[in-house]
């Protein structure tokens, strides 16, 4: 039996604006999302949001790292938890009304201090810390369960998702998930190899009962998400690695027997395993493979699921679920186990204007840090201040051998696909041995900063060569040895006697994995220092993407002076633009990204074909189509002969509608990939128009999705023609 995702062609547009959710201040709850308050009107054009503003959304849900997602619904509200590892505060909790527009609600803990290495004293917890959270709601209480590597499982609880959160510990469990069953029992499944152990909690969740259950479900991996739906038990599980799938197991009883199937299969959403400029036709891509699922009051099911995304880290996508033969499968009818990059927003009964989840700027003038900041390991609160000099972040230096081992480095996640981080620095308070500036924390790390010695000051750039191309294959927890200190790297560029008051900048392009460090004496004209730096791919040392960081440390073995940072800004030049545009009402040409051939009407005017581009590159007369707006990001393509592109039984045809309006066969979801690539999804089978590369001829309507390198004939570049 197949339960199809309902089609909602008559959905209402977005008519209701929603202000930011007011969240209570407290130990681990948040005030404004930035010191200046909620994002201003128009911020959705300057910062990434998945909401296209036309009743659709486009992935990724956040264009920045968001690891190990788990999602729940409580009434008409949705909550999403994410890994934070060695960063503090720990365990991110997000809130949404529509599954597309999110806001930060709280962190579960300000400081997880379980020993010296958590404070970067005599070692570190890079690649460890808090990870793989499971969020649940039961009997009026929110719970978050999150394991700490080489320590214990943390159980957080609060009556409000905004905190404050209480915490207790139980024995550690790897990549766990918890189910509050309707039989009164509370189960926990964990582990990364079959058979799996299912434990039962005691009544107050402070320990486990002696009896266990054995789960025999060959084919599952780790990253569990345990559910009970209409009397059936389900465990959604990720396979470890980068180009890997997600599985789902089903049973009538917690004791089995369990049946396993593939939930999503080889879906890269067009993300290659290397940088896009280096991808070739054999690139396997980085696949959707770890995430939870949730329903809406209208009966729809959705998954928020993670995939690796190069040096920027791992990101999440929102994808529809279709139930098929009792299994929840990612995808739409006719194209199961594949996920659309662009689709209708979930039917949650709530609409709002697009709103960015993350605005990274910080003026340091509001008395509180922008809550998106996180400290690298547990901070020393005696050594930083927003009040010693109002309007600046003052970092007092602490002894460290290098940036990688420096305490009180303040970090954020950088927005992709491109972001420009700029900060103003007053280095007049530095003393001999201090180094203060702007860094990219990863392994290895790079930084630009002012170095103070007894002989004077210099502006230096440290850019070690990347230590290989990790690609995210593997799992955290000791897979990679983490050195207590990084190898000494001499500066590769230097400016003697820089002004004490200056501006530092790093421009990251995550499509090329390149970063350019620069500086300015006036905040307007910036000069690069050194050459572009190849940002390391996702690696297993920190087990995170790159993190822009503000830092000040002292290499003389003792606390030193202070550095004052002001006006931290993050520009996102590609938050909006060609990637999000639909040329409604215009006449365009569509060229295949595989070979440059054009979509065109055949000489008889009845079939859609692709024709080779001429030597001049001119658009053939029959390769011009008017884009007709059908609403909800859907279009019809009208050829110059007046016929419409239509999904036929044996491929795409050109159909004379004799004055009738385009129907389902002539309706295509306009799917914008980043980097200017476009796909056209037929509403008949939820598959895509595609050409055969280097083989002019009929165009099919059966492609299942984008190939990682976008060279399979399914991705097109469009341009407006006369």
PEGI-V684102 format. One record per residue. N is the residue number from 1. RES is the residue in one small letter. PSI is psi in radians with two decimals (NA if undefined). BURIAL is b if it has 24 or more other C-alpha atoms within 12 Angstrom, else e. Layout:
n: (N/N)
res: (RES/RES)
psi: (PSI/PSI)
burial: (BURIAL/BURIAL)
This chain:
n: (1/2/3/4/5/6/7/8/9/10/11/12/13/14/15/16/17/18/19/20/21/22/23/24/25/26/27/28/29/30/31/32/33/34/35/36/37/38/39/40/41/42/43/44/45/46/47/48/49/50/51/52/53/54/55/56/57/58/59/60/61/62/63/64/65/66/67/68/69/70/71/72/73/74/75/76/77/78/79/80/81/82/83/84/85/86/87/88/89/90/91/92/93/94/95/96/97/98/99/100/101/102/103/104/105/106/107/108/109/110/111/112/113/114/115/116/117/118/119/120/121/122/123/124/125/126/127/128/129/130/131/132/133/134/135/136/137/138/139/140/141/142/143/144/145/146/147/148/149/150/151/152/153/154/155/156/157/158/159/160/161/162/163/164/165/166/167/168/169/170/171/172/173/174/175/176/177/178/179/180/181/182/183/184/185/186/187/188/189/190/191/192/193/194/195/196/197/198/199/200/201/202/203/204/205/206/207/208/209/210/211/212/213/214/215/216/217/218/219/220/221/222/223/224/225/226/227/228/229/230/231/232/233/234/235/236/237/238/239/240/241/242/243/244/245/246/247/248/249/250/251/252/253/254/255/256/257/258/259/260/261/262/263/264/265/266/267/268/269/270/271/272/273/274/275/276/277/278/279/280/281/282/283/284/285/286/287/288/289/290/291/292/293/294/295/296/297/298/299/300/301/302/303/304/305/306/307/308/309/310/311/312/313/314/315/316/317/318/319/320/321/322/323/324/325/326/327/328/329/330/331/332/333/334/335/336/337/338/339/340/341/342/343/344/345/346/347/348/349/350/351/352/353/354/355/356/357/358/359/360/361/362/363/364/365/366/367/368/369/370/371/372/373/374/375/376/377/378/379/380/381/382/383/384/385/386/387/388/389/390/391/392/393/394/395/396/397/398/399/400/401/402/403/404/405/406/407/408/409/410/411/412/413/414/415/416/417/418/419/420/421/422/423/424/425/426/427/428/429/430/431/432/433/434/435/436/437/438/439/440/441/442/443/444/445/446/447/448/449/450/451/452/453/454/455/456/457/458/459/460/461/462/463/464/465/466/467/468/469/470/471/472/473/474/475/476/477/478/479/480/481/482/483/484/485/486/487/488/489/490/491/492/493/494/495/496/497/498/499/500/501/502/503/504/505/506/507/508/509/510/511/512/513/514/515/516/517/518/519/520/521/522/523/524/525/526/527/528/529/530/531/532/533/534/535/536/537/538/539/540/541/542/543/544/545/546/547/548/549/550/551/552/553/554/555/556/557/558/559/560/561/562/563/564/565/566/567/568/569/570/571/572/573/574/575/576/577/578/579/580/581/582/583/584/585/586/587/588/589/590/591/592/593/594/595/596/597/598/599/600/601/602/603/604/605/606/607/608/609/610/611/612/613/614/615/616/617/618/619/620/621/622/623/624/625/626/627/628/629/630/631/632/633/634/635/636/637/638/639/640/641/642/643/644/645/646/647/648/649/650/651/652/653/654/655/656/657/658/659/660/661/662/663/664/665/666/667/668/669/670/671/672/673/674/675/676/677/678/679/680/681/682/683/684/685/686/687/688/689/690/691/692/693/694/695/696/697/698/699/700/701/702/703/704/705/706/707/708/709/710/711/712/713/714/715/716/717/718/719/720/721/722)
res: (x/x/x/x/x/x/x/x/x/x/x/x/x/x/x/x/x/x/x/x/x/x/x/x/x/x/x/x/x/x/x/x/x/x/x/x/x/x/x/x/x/x/x/x/x/x/x/x/x/x/x/x/x/x/x/x/x/x/x/x/x/x/x/x/x/x/x/x/x/x/x/x/x/x/x/x/x/x/x/x/x/x/x/x/x/x/x/x/x/x/x/x/x/x/x/x/x/x/x/x/x/x/x/x/x/x/x/x/x/x/x/x/x/x/x/x/x/x/x/x/x/x/x/x/x/x/x/x/x/x/x/x/x/x/x/x/x/x/x/x/x/x/x/x/x/x/x/x/x/x/x/x/x/x/x/x/x/x/x/x/x/x/x/x/x/x/x/x/x/x/x/x/x/x/x/x/x/x/x/x/x/x/x/x/x/x/x/x/x/x/x/x/x/x/x/x/x/x/x/x/x/x/x/x/x/x/x/x/x/x/x/x/x/x/x/x/x/x/x/x/x/x/x/x/x/x/x/x/x/x/x/x/x/x/x/x/x/x/x/x/x/x/x/x/x/x/x/x/x/x/x/x/x/x/x/x/x/x/x/x/x/x/x/x/x/x/x/x/x/x/x/x/x/x/x/x/x/x/x/x/x/x/x/x/x/x/x/x/x/x/x/x/x/x/x/x/x/x/x/x/x/x/x/x/x/x/x/x/x/x/x/x/x/x/x/x/x/x/x/x/x/x/x/x/x/x/x/x/x/x/x/x/x/x/x/x/x/x/x/x/x/x/x/x/x/x/x/x/x/x/x/x/x/x/x/x/x/x/x/x/x/x/x/x/x/x/x/x/x/x/x/x/x/x/x/x/x/x/x/x/x/x/x/x/x/x/x/x/x/x/x/x/x/x/x/x/x/x/x/x/x/x/x/x/x/x/x/x/x/x/x/x/x/x/x/x/x/x/x/x/x/x/x/x/x/x/x/x/x/x/x/x/x/x/x/x/x/x/x/x/x/x/x/x/x/x/x/x/x/x/x/x/x/x/x/x/x/x/x/x/x/x/x/x/x/x/x/x/x/x/x/x/x/x/x/x/x/x/x/x/x/x/x/x/x/x/x/x/x/x/x/x/x/x/x/x/x/x/x/x/x/x/x/x/x/x/x/x/x/x/x/x/x/x/x/x/x/x/x/x/x/x/x/x/x/x/x/x/x/x/x/x/x/x/x/x/x/x/x/x/x/x/x/x/x/x/x/x/x/x/x/x/x/x/x/x/x/x/x/x/x/x/x/x/x/x/x/x/x/x/x/x/x/x/x/x/x/x/x/x/x/x/x/x/x/x/x/x/x/x/x/x/x/x/x/x/x/x/x/x/x/x/x/x/x/x/x/x/x/x/x/x/x/x/x/x/x/x/x/x/x/x/x/x/x/x/x/x/x/x/x/x/x/x/x/x/x/x/x/x/x/x/x/x/x/x/x/x/x/x/x/x/x/x/x/x/x/x/x/x/x/x/x/x/x/x/x/x/x/x/x/x/x/x/x/x/x/x/x/x/x/x/x/x/x/x/x/x/x/x/x/x/x/x/x/x/x/x/x/x/x/x/x/x/x/x/x/x/x/x/x/x/x/x/x/x/x/x/x/x/x/x)
psi: (2.36/2.18/1.96/2.58/2.17/2.52/2.38/1.10/-0.36/0.37/2.54/2.62/-3.13/1.98/-0.16/2.14/2.47/2.25/2.98/2.49/2.18/2.17/2.48/2.48/2.60/-2.91/-0.82/0.34/3.03/2.65/-2.37/2.69/-0.21/2.78/-0.40/0.01/-2.91/2.79/2.38/2.84/2.39/-0.08/-0.36/-0.29/-0.24/-0.25/2.59/2.33/2.49/-0.35/2.10/-0.13/0.09/0.37/0.04/2.96/2.83/2.45/2.72/2.77/-0.80/2.32/0.96/2.97/2.37/1.79/2.61/1.04/2.51/2.39/2.53/2.83/2.38/1.81/-2.04/0.28/2.56/2.51/2.46/2.27/2.64/2.67/2.52/-0.26/-2.09/0.04/2.51/2.41/2.91/2.60/1.75/2.32/2.15/2.73/2.50/2.73/-0.30/0.13/-0.06/-0.83/2.12/2.78/2.67/2.17/-0.84/3.02/2.62/-0.46/2.39/-0.78/2.13/1.64/1.64/0.33/3.04/-0.70/-0.43/-0.30/0.22/0.67/1.90/0.33/-2.89/2.99/0.56/2.35/0.11/-2.33/-2.63/2.31/2.89/1.08/2.65/2.11/2.36/2.81/2.29/2.22/0.84/0.11/2.36/2.41/2.48/2.17/2.18/2.23/2.64/2.12/2.35/0.29/-2.21/2.96/2.20/2.30/1.92/2.52/2.53/2.59/-0.23/2.47/-0.22/0.02/-3.04/2.74/2.37/2.80/2.43/2.94/2.57/2.96/2.50/2.55/2.34/2.23/1.03/2.92/2.62/2.47/2.10/1.74/2.69/-0.03/0.12/-0.10/2.70/1.96/2.64/2.14/2.51/3.05/2.95/0.30/2.56/2.48/2.75/2.71/2.31/2.04/2.83/2.26/2.71/3.13/-0.58/0.22/0.61/0.02/-3.13/2.58/2.72/-0.65/2.50/2.90/2.56/2.18/1.91/1.76/1.28/2.33/-0.30/2.96/-1.85/-2.76/0.95/2.63/1.84/2.31/2.80/2.10/2.05/0.78/-0.11/2.59/2.40/2.43/1.98/2.27/2.44/2.49/2.46/2.44/-2.88/-1.16/1.33/2.87/3.02/2.42/2.87/2.37/2.57/2.49/2.71/-0.36/2.66/-0.37/0.05/-2.93/2.65/2.36/2.34/2.40/2.96/2.25/-0.65/2.43/1.90/0.59/1.90/-0.25/0.48/0.31/2.03/2.91/-0.23/-3.04/2.57/-0.65/-0.34/-0.07/2.51/3.11/-0.35/0.03/2.22/-0.36/-3.14/2.14/2.68/2.26/0.04/2.10/2.98/-3.09/2.79/2.67/2.91/2.83/-0.41/-0.10/-0.01/2.73/2.48/2.70/2.43/2.01/2.59/2.67/2.70/2.66/0.78/-2.61/-0.34/-0.28/-2.78/2.37/2.88/2.67/2.61/2.13/2.50/2.67/2.38/2.28/2.27/2.03/0.66/0.03/2.45/1.98/2.35/2.38/-3.13/2.73/2.32/-0.23/1.00/2.67/0.22/2.71/2.41/2.46/-0.62/2.36/3.06/2.49/2.63/2.57/1.48/-0.09/0.22/2.35/2.69/2.89/2.73/2.45/2.21/2.47/-0.60/2.09/2.02/-0.24/2.63/2.11/-0.16/0.45/0.00/0.09/-0.19/2.59/2.56/2.18/-0.09/-0.31/2.50/2.52/2.49/1.80/-3.13/2.25/2.86/1.81/-0.21/-0.21/0.32/2.70/2.54/0.01/-0.34/-0.66/1.73/2.43/-0.01/2.75/2.05/2.11/1.99/2.38/2.57/2.70/2.38/2.65/-0.44/3.06/-0.69/-0.49/0.16/2.32/2.84/0.58/2.24/2.17/2.73/2.91/2.29/2.39/2.46/2.97/-0.12/2.38/2.64/1.93/2.23/2.43/2.56/2.34/2.26/1.92/0.24/-0.32/0.07/2.62/2.99/2.29/-0.22/2.52/2.13/2.48/-2.61/2.24/2.88/1.88/2.05/-2.77/1.87/2.94/2.84/2.67/2.77/2.34/2.98/2.21/2.17/2.22/3.07/-0.44/-0.21/-2.82/2.67/2.62/2.11/2.70/2.19/2.02/1.51/2.74/2.53/2.58/0.95/3.01/1.67/-0.89/0.04/0.24/2.03/-3.13/2.77/2.88/0.88/0.13/-0.47/2.35/2.30/1.99/2.60/-0.48/2.68/2.65/2.51/2.29/2.01/2.62/2.52/-0.18/2.61/2.56/2.09/2.50/1.02/2.84/2.58/-0.47/2.01/3.02/2.42/2.56/2.55/2.26/1.98/2.25/1.89/-0.08/-0.43/-0.08/0.78/2.53/2.42/2.09/2.46/3.00/2.86/2.58/-0.21/-0.02/0.06/-0.93/2.13/2.41/2.23/2.56/2.01/-2.98/2.86/2.46/2.32/1.90/2.33/2.48/2.94/2.20/2.87/0.00/-1.02/-0.33/0.60/2.89/-3.14/2.61/2.00/2.41/2.50/2.37/2.80/2.03/2.88/2.18/0.06/0.07/0.24/2.81/2.54/-2.27/-2.59/2.72/2.40/2.12/2.41/2.68/1.19/2.16/2.59/1.93/2.44/1.49/-0.29/0.41/-0.58/2.82/-2.63/-0.62/-0.43/0.10/2.47/2.14/1.07/2.36/-0.02/2.81/2.21/2.89/2.49/2.06/2.36/2.35/-0.21/-0.74/0.03/0.04/2.73/2.50/2.39/2.86/2.43/2.93/-0.52/-0.17/0.32/-0.21/2.51/2.18/3.00/2.42/2.51/2.51/2.44/2.94/-0.49/-0.24/0.07/2.57/2.16/2.65/-0.65/0.10/0.53/2.29/2.38/2.34/1.92/2.21/2.09/0.05/2.79/0.62/0.32/2.57/2.80/2.55/2.03/2.08/2.93/-0.36/0.11/-0.14/2.80/2.47/2.30/2.48/2.01/3.09/-0.51/0.48/-3.10/2.33/3.06/2.15/2.35/1.99/-0.08/0.73/-0.15/2.81/2.63/2.39/-2.85/-0.69/-0.43/0.09/2.28/2.29/2.15/2.03/1.96/2.05/2.86/2.95/0.41/0.15/2.48/2.48/2.73/1.92/2.16/2.37/-0.08/-0.84/0.08/0.59/3.12/2.56/2.47/2.56/2.90/2.05/2.28/0.37/1.46/2.42/-2.83/2.60/2.31/2.89/0.68/0.14/2.41/-0.26/-3.09/2.43/2.64/-0.72/-0.08/0.66/0.33/0.06/-0.02/-0.21/2.41/2.65/2.36/2.68/2.59/2.35/2.82/NA)
burial: (e/e/e/b/b/e/e/e/e/e/e/e/b/e/e/e/e/e/b/b/b/e/b/e/e/e/e/b/b/b/b/b/b/b/b/e/b/b/b/e/e/e/b/b/b/b/b/b/b/b/b/b/b/b/b/b/b/b/b/b/b/b/b/b/b/b/b/b/b/b/b/b/b/b/e/e/b/b/b/b/b/b/b/b/b/b/b/b/b/b/b/b/b/b/b/b/b/b/b/b/b/b/b/b/b/b/b/b/b/b/b/b/b/b/e/e/b/b/b/b/b/e/b/b/b/b/b/b/b/b/b/b/b/b/b/b/b/b/e/e/e/b/b/b/b/b/b/b/b/e/b/b/b/b/b/b/b/b/e/b/b/b/b/b/b/b/b/b/b/b/b/b/b/b/b/b/b/b/b/b/b/e/e/e/e/b/b/b/b/b/b/b/b/e/e/b/b/b/b/b/b/e/e/e/b/e/b/b/e/e/e/e/e/b/b/b/b/b/b/b/b/b/b/b/b/b/b/b/b/e/e/b/b/b/b/b/b/b/b/b/b/b/b/b/b/b/b/b/b/b/b/e/e/b/b/e/e/b/b/b/b/b/b/b/b/b/b/b/b/b/b/b/b/b/b/b/e/e/e/e/b/e/b/b/b/b/b/b/b/b/b/b/b/b/b/b/e/e/e/b/b/b/b/b/b/b/b/b/b/b/b/b/b/b/b/b/b/b/b/b/b/b/b/b/e/b/b/b/b/b/b/b/b/b/b/b/b/b/b/b/b/b/b/b/b/b/b/b/e/b/b/b/b/b/b/b/b/b/b/b/b/b/b/b/b/b/b/b/b/b/b/b/b/b/b/b/b/b/b/b/e/e/b/b/b/b/e/e/e/e/b/b/b/b/b/b/b/b/b/b/b/b/b/b/b/b/b/b/b/b/b/b/b/b/b/b/b/b/b/b/b/b/b/b/b/b/b/b/b/b/b/b/b/b/b/b/b/b/b/b/b/b/b/b/b/b/b/b/b/b/b/b/e/e/e/e/b/b/b/b/b/b/b/b/e/e/e/e/e/b/b/b/b/b/b/b/b/e/e/e/e/b/e/e/b/b/e/e/e/e/e/e/b/b/b/e/e/b/b/b/b/b/b/b/b/b/b/b/b/b/b/b/b/b/b/b/b/b/b/b/e/e/e/e/e/e/e/b/b/b/e/b/b/b/b/b/b/b/b/b/b/b/b/b/b/b/b/b/b/b/b/b/b/b/b/e/e/e/b/b/b/b/b/b/b/b/b/b/b/b/b/b/e/b/b/b/e/e/b/b/b/b/b/e/e/b/b/b/b/b/b/b/b/b/b/b/b/b/b/b/b/b/e/e/b/b/b/b/b/b/b/b/b/e/e/e/e/e/b/b/b/b/b/b/b/b/b/b/b/b/b/b/b/b/b/b/b/b/b/b/b/b/b/b/b/b/b/b/e/e/b/b/b/b/b/e/e/e/e/e/e/b/b/b/b/b/b/b/b/b/b/b/b/b/b/b/b/b/b/b/b/b/b/b/b/b/b/b/b/b/b/b/b/e/e/b/b/b/b/b/b/b/b/b/b/b/b/b/b/b/b/b/b/b/b/b/b/b/b/e/e/e)
